[in-house]
Amino acid sequence: MNTPWNVFRSGFVFNRKLRWRTVRLRIPRGLRDVEPEEYRRISYLYRKFEERAREYGYSLMEPSTIELFETVCKKSGPDIKNEIYVFRDKSGRELALRFDLTVGLTRYVVSNPQLALPVKLAAFSVMWRYDEPQFGRYRCFYQWDVEIFGADQVMAGGEVVDFSYKYLNSLKIKDIEIRISSRRIMDRIITKFLPSINPTEVMRIIDKRDKIGLERVKELIKAEAKEEKRVEKLIELISRPYSVDEAEKAVKKIDPEIAETDEFRNMMRTAIVAESLGAKNILIDFSVVRGLDYYDDVVFEVMSRSVPEVGAIVGGGSFSTLPRALGRDITAFGAAGGVERTLIAMEKLGINIPAPSPTGLFIAYVDKQFLSYALRAASRLRSSGVPCEVDLTGRKMDRQLKYAEKRGYRYVGIIGAHEAERGTISLKDFVTGEQVELTLDALLREFSQK
């Protein structure tokens, strides 16, 4: 065989070069283990998210991972069952694994009317969707979410857009571009110029623009509509993004009356508020009609112009119909960001998330007879706030030191007969090569200064 691997029917894998074998145990299709290095990267994004959320006054929480399916239906209708994990529990109740954070956060706000308005919530966790797996897209994935309930919709929208920009900026993602639109404006335009077809159906086609291209979008709309000349006007409107100043002229060219509507003014004011807060590179793009079963007014997407192939990293908008559907008439505006997609963008941009070196020390011992002293020393150090690790294998000293170096420790505390007798530890610095004998008190003082 050309390969050193030999997979047996028993499920064992044997590597002839390394002389070890392991068991191959499968996990369900579309799922994965988040390994330590990936988890470290995700944790970095979480820490940055938490910092930014607290700066903006959001309260972090964790909505239930399981919802009643009847609650989920309020958002997306019963057809959503084909796209998510749905099951019955032992009591026969139909339940669903959450597929986003918005439903749970909205249910929480609706169910707690005593909360002072506006309610600003943030969450960062895992979701499940029964989508076809593809690169960077799994059936279990991480997402972050910020929502504002019960505020002025324009002000809330401007802040959410700005938050999204500032969060990605804190991750050093460059060339961030924000594209804002309005489903209500598009609904008005389509209803007026293409009355023969359902506006939602047209927006579903437009929503596929990035996947199928503008020409294919035009073909599909023409196949449904009778007003071919008016289709050309619609295609012209969605063919490119506009600056905030250009957007009004573009809409007036289609229909001057729409530029005077509250919907148009709200969209423009949302962009202006976001700019006033510091968000940059804001464009008006009427092809952004995301979340057709979700959003109901202003919508937006955020991407990096340097990695357009990644697509939208953040998406959001107004979803005030959802709290109303659940029983409370309040405004709602929010955004969600895909964590895995953000990491892909950062990797393509060459943004490294530095691996933190262990800040404490590794305690190695010459012989097993000194293990008890090593454990007591480790306990003392840990209780004083100094992170440390003790070898738990009983291997020889040279292998302990190699392990500590491989793990990234700069400092190693060495314990032998001399140290055990005197109640000391010899501290070795891998970088300088220096080694000094210290009492535990002196060692604690040494690390309190690092």
C-alpha positions in Angstrom: 0.0 0.0 0.0 1.2 3.5 -0.8 -0.3 5.0 2.4 0.6 4.2 5.9 -3.0 4.2 6.9 -5.0 1.0 7.0 -8.7 1.2 8.0 -10.1 -2.0 9.4 -13.8 -2.9 9.4 -13.7 -2.8 13.1 -13.4 0.9 12.9 -9.8 1.1 14.0 -7.2 3.1 12.2 -3.6 2.1 12.4 -0.6 4.2 11.5 2.3 2.0 10.7 4.9 4.8 11.0 3.7 6.1 14.4 2.7 2.7 15.8 -0.6 3.8 17.2 -4.2 3.1 16.4 -7.4 5.0 17.1 -11.1 4.4 16.7 -13.0 6.2 13.9 -16.4 7.2 15.3 -18.6 9.2 13.0 -20.8 12.2 13.8 -24.0 13.2 11.9 -23.5 14.7 8.5 -23.1 18.5 8.5 -21.9 18.6 12.1 -18.4 18.9 13.4 -16.2 19.0 16.5 -15.0 22.5 17.3 -11.4 21.7 18.0 -9.3 23.7 20.5 -7.7 26.0 18.0 -11.0 26.8 16.3 -12.6 27.3 19.7 -9.8 29.7 20.7 -10.6 31.8 17.6 -14.3 31.7 18.3 -13.7 32.7 22.0 -11.6 35.7 20.7 -14.6 36.9 18.7 -16.9 36.4 21.7 -14.6 38.5 24.0 -14.5 41.3 21.4 -18.3 41.0 21.0 -18.9 41.2 24.8 -16.7 44.2 25.1 -18.4 46.1 22.3 -21.9 45.1 23.5 -21.3 46.4 27.0 -19.9 49.6 25.5 -23.3 50.1 23.8 -25.3 49.2 26.9 -26.6 45.8 25.7 -27.4 43.2 28.3 -26.0 39.8 27.4 -28.2 36.7 27.8 -28.7 33.2 26.5 -32.2 32.4 25.2 -33.5 28.8 25.3 -31.9 26.4 22.9 -35.3 24.7 22.4 -38.5 26.4 21.5 -42.1 25.3 21.0 -42.5 24.8 17.3 -45.7 26.9 17.4 -43.6 29.8 18.5 -41.1 29.3 15.7 -44.0 29.3 13.2 -44.9 32.8 14.2 -41.8 34.0 12.5 -41.4 31.9 9.4 -44.5 29.8 8.9 -44.9 26.0 9.1 -42.7 25.5 6.0 -39.7 26.3 8.2 -40.0 22.7 9.4 -38.1 21.5 6.3 -35.1 23.7 7.2 -34.7 23.1 10.9 -34.5 20.4 13.5 -38.0 19.5 14.7 -38.9 16.7 17.1 -41.5 15.5 19.6 -40.5 15.1 23.3 -41.7 12.3 25.5 -44.9 14.3 26.3 -45.7 14.6 22.6 -45.0 18.3 22.3 -43.6 19.5 19.0 -40.3 21.3 19.7 -37.6 22.8 17.6 -33.9 23.5 18.1 -33.4 27.2 17.7 -32.2 28.3 14.3 -31.4 31.9 15.3 -31.4 34.0 18.5 -34.0 36.5 17.5 -37.1 34.4 18.2 -35.9 33.5 21.7 -34.9 37.1 22.5 -38.2 38.4 21.2 -40.2 35.8 23.1 -38.4 36.8 26.2 -39.2 40.5 25.8 -42.8 39.8 24.9 -43.2 37.6 28.0 -41.7 40.2 30.3 -43.6 43.4 30.0 -42.1 44.7 33.2 -38.8 45.3 31.4 -38.0 49.0 31.0 -38.1 50.2 27.4 -36.1 50.2 25.3 -34.8 46.7 25.9 -31.3 46.2 24.5 -30.2 42.5 24.4 -27.2 40.7 23.0 -26.3 37.1 22.6 -23.5 34.9 21.2 -24.1 31.2 20.9 -24.8 28.1 18.7 -27.7 27.5 16.3 -28.9 24.5 14.3 -30.3 24.5 10.8 -31.0 21.5 8.5 -29.3 23.1 5.5 -27.2 21.4 2.9 -23.7 21.5 4.3 -21.1 23.4 2.3 -17.8 25.2 2.8 -17.9 27.3 6.0 -21.5 26.4 6.6 -22.5 23.7 9.0 -25.8 22.5 10.5 -24.6 23.6 13.9 -22.9 27.0 13.8 -22.2 30.1 15.9 -23.9 33.5 15.6 -24.0 36.7 17.4 -27.0 38.9 17.8 -28.0 42.4 19.0 -31.6 43.5 19.3 -33.3 46.8 20.4 -37.0 46.6 21.4 -39.3 49.6 22.1 -37.1 52.4 20.8 -37.5 54.9 17.9 -37.0 52.7 14.9 -34.7 55.1 13.1 -32.5 55.7 16.1 -32.3 52.0 17.0 -31.5 51.1 13.4 -28.7 53.7 13.2 -27.2 52.4 16.4 -27.4 48.7 15.3 -25.8 49.5 11.9 -23.0 51.5 13.8 -22.5 48.6 16.2 -22.1 46.2 13.4 -19.5 48.4 11.7 -17.6 49.0 14.9 -17.5 45.4 15.9 -16.1 44.3 12.6 -13.6 47.2 12.8 -12.5 46.0 16.2 -11.6 42.6 14.5 -9.4 44.6 12.1 -11.6 43.7 9.1 -10.8 46.3 6.4 -12.8 47.9 3.6 -16.1 47.4 5.5 -19.1 48.4 3.4 -22.7 48.8 4.6 -25.6 48.5 2.2 -29.0 49.7 3.4 -32.4 49.2 1.8 -36.1 49.0 2.6 -38.4 46.2 1.9 -41.4 48.6 2.2 -40.0 50.8 -0.5 -39.4 47.8 -2.8 -42.9 46.6 -2.0 -44.3 50.0 -3.1 -42.2 50.0 -6.3 -43.1 46.5 -7.3 -46.8 46.9 -6.5 -47.0 50.0 -8.6 -45.0 49.0 -11.6 -45.5 45.2 -11.7 -49.1 44.8 -10.4 -49.5 41.4 -12.1 -47.2 39.6 -9.7 -46.8 39.2 -5.9 -44.1 41.6 -4.6 -42.8 39.0 -2.3 -42.1 36.6 -5.2 -40.2 39.4 -7.0 -38.1 40.0 -3.9 -37.4 36.3 -3.5 -35.9 36.5 -7.0 -34.0 39.6 -6.2 -32.7 38.0 -3.1 -30.9 35.4 -5.2 -28.9 38.1 -7.2 -25.5 37.2 -5.7 -26.0 33.5 -6.5 -27.5 33.7 -10.0 -26.5 37.1 -11.3 -28.4 40.2 -12.4 -29.2 38.9 -15.9 -30.8 35.8 -14.6 -32.8 37.9 -12.1 -34.1 39.9 -15.0 -35.1 36.8 -16.9 -37.0 35.3 -14.0 -38.9 38.5 -13.3 -39.8 39.0 -17.0 -41.1 35.4 -17.1 -43.5 36.3 -14.3 -44.4 39.9 -15.3 -46.4 41.3 -18.2 -45.0 44.8 -18.0 -41.6 44.2 -19.7 -40.6 47.8 -20.0 -41.2 48.4 -16.3 -39.1 45.4 -15.5 -36.2 47.3 -17.1 -36.8 50.2 -14.7 -36.7 47.9 -11.7 -33.6 46.2 -12.9 -31.9 49.6 -13.4 -32.8 50.6 -9.8 -31.3 47.4 -8.3 -28.3 47.2 -10.7 -25.9 49.1 -8.5 -25.6 50.7 -5.0 -26.0 54.5 -4.6 -24.4 56.9 -2.2 -26.8 58.5 0.3 -26.9 61.6 -1.9 -27.5 59.7 -5.1 -30.3 57.5 -3.7 -33.0 60.1 -3.8 -32.3 61.0 -7.4 -32.5 57.3 -8.4 -35.8 56.8 -6.7 -37.3 60.0 -8.2 -36.3 58.7 -11.6 -38.6 55.7 -11.0 -41.3 57.5 -9.1 -41.0 61.0 -7.5 -43.9 60.1 -5.1 -42.0 57.3 -3.4 -39.1 59.7 -2.5 -41.6 61.6 -0.4 -42.9 58.6 1.6 -42.2 58.0 5.3 -40.6 54.7 4.3 -38.0 56.4 2.1 -37.3 59.1 4.8 -36.9 56.5 7.5 -34.4 54.6 5.4 -32.4 57.7 4.7 -32.5 58.9 8.3 -31.3 55.5 9.5 -28.2 55.8 7.2 -27.6 59.4 8.5 -27.9 58.4 12.1 -25.4 55.6 11.5 -23.0 58.0 9.8 -23.4 60.5 12.7 -22.3 57.7 15.1 -19.2 57.0 13.1 -20.1 54.2 10.7 -18.4 54.7 7.3 -18.9 53.5 3.7 -22.7 53.5 3.8 -24.5 52.9 0.5 -28.2 52.5 -0.5 -28.7 49.3 -2.3 -32.2 48.3 -3.3 -31.2 44.8 -4.2 -30.8 44.0 -0.5 -34.1 42.4 0.4 -32.8 39.8 2.9 -35.0 37.8 5.2 -38.2 37.7 3.3 -40.0 35.9 6.1 -38.4 38.1 8.7 -37.8 41.8 8.2 -40.5 44.3 7.4 -38.9 47.7 6.7 -35.3 48.9 6.7 -32.7 46.1 6.1 -29.0 46.2 5.8 -26.0 44.0 5.1 -22.3 44.4 5.9 -19.4 43.0 3.9 -15.8 43.6 3.2 -14.9 44.8 -0.3 -11.6 43.1 0.0 -13.2 39.6 0.2 -16.5 40.0 -1.7 -16.6 36.2 -2.3 -17.4 35.7 1.4 -20.6 37.7 1.0 -22.5 39.4 3.8 -20.8 39.0 7.2 -23.6 40.8 9.1 -27.3 41.3 8.2 -30.1 43.0 10.0 -33.1 45.2 9.9 -36.5 46.0 11.4 -38.7 43.1 12.4 -41.5 44.8 14.4 -44.1 42.3 13.0 -42.5 39.5 15.1 -43.2 40.9 18.6 -46.7 41.8 17.3 -47.2 38.2 16.1 -46.2 37.0 19.6 -48.5 39.4 21.3 -46.8 42.7 22.0 -47.0 45.8 19.8 -43.4 47.3 20.1 -40.7 48.2 17.6 -37.8 45.9 17.0 -34.6 46.3 15.2 -31.6 44.0 15.2 -28.6 42.4 13.5 -27.0 39.0 13.4 -23.5 38.0 12.3 -22.1 34.7 11.2 -19.1 33.7 13.3 -17.7 31.1 11.0 -18.1 33.4 8.0 -16.3 36.2 9.9 -13.4 33.9 10.7 -13.2 32.9 7.0 -13.1 36.6 6.0 -10.4 37.2 8.6 -8.3 34.3 7.4 -8.6 35.5 3.8 -7.6 39.0 4.9 -4.5 37.6 6.7 -5.8 38.7 10.1 -4.1 36.5 12.7 -5.7 35.9 16.1 -2.6 35.7 18.3 -2.4 32.6 20.5 -1.9 33.7 24.1 1.2 32.1 25.7 0.5 30.4 29.0 0.9 33.2 31.6 1.9 30.9 34.5 4.3 28.1 34.7 4.7 24.3 34.3 5.8 22.3 37.3 8.1 19.4 36.5 9.6 17.0 39.0 12.6 14.8 38.8 11.0 11.7 40.3 7.5 10.5 41.3 8.5 10.7 45.0 8.3 14.5 44.6 4.9 14.6 43.0 3.1 15.3 46.3 5.3 18.3 46.9 4.7 19.4 43.3 0.9 19.2 43.8 1.0 21.1 47.0 3.1 23.8 45.4 0.7 24.0 42.4 -2.3 24.3 44.8 -0.6 27.2 46.6 0.2 29.0 43.4 -3.3 28.5 41.9 -5.0 29.7 45.1 -2.8 32.9 44.8 -3.9 33.5 41.2 -0.9 32.1 39.4 -2.0 29.7 36.6 0.1 26.5 36.6 0.1 23.0 35.3 1.7 19.8 36.8 2.8 16.8 34.8 0.1 14.1 35.3 1.8 11.2 33.5 4.8 10.5 35.7 7.1 10.6 32.6 10.8 11.4 32.8 12.1 15.0 33.4 13.3 15.6 29.8 10.0 14.6 28.3 8.2 16.9 30.8 10.3 19.8 29.7 9.7 19.0 26.0 6.0 19.0 26.7 6.1 22.3 28.6 8.1 23.9 25.7 5.7 22.5 23.1 2.7 23.9 25.1 4.3 27.4 24.9 5.3 27.8 28.5 8.2 30.2 29.1 8.7 29.3 32.7 9.1 25.9 34.3 9.3 25.2 38.0 11.6 22.2 38.6 11.4 20.1 41.8 14.1 17.6 42.8 15.5 16.3 46.1 17.3 19.6 46.8 14.1 21.7 46.3 11.9 19.3 48.2 14.2 19.4 51.2 14.5 23.1 51.2 10.9 23.9 50.3 11.9 25.8 47.2 11.4 25.6 43.4 14.0 26.1 40.7 12.5 28.5 38.1 13.8 28.0 34.6 13.3 30.6 31.8 13.1 28.9 28.4 13.8 32.2 26.6 16.9 33.4 28.5 18.1 30.0 29.7 18.5 31.4 33.3 17.6 29.3 36.3 17.1 30.5 39.8 16.1 28.8 43.1 13.2 30.6 44.8 10.9 30.0 47.8 7.2 29.7 47.1 6.7 33.2 48.5 9.4 34.6 46.4 8.0 32.8 43.3 4.6 34.3 44.0 6.1 37.8 44.2 8.0 37.1 41.0 4.8 36.2 39.1 2.8 39.1 40.6 5.1 41.4 38.7 4.7 39.6 35.3 
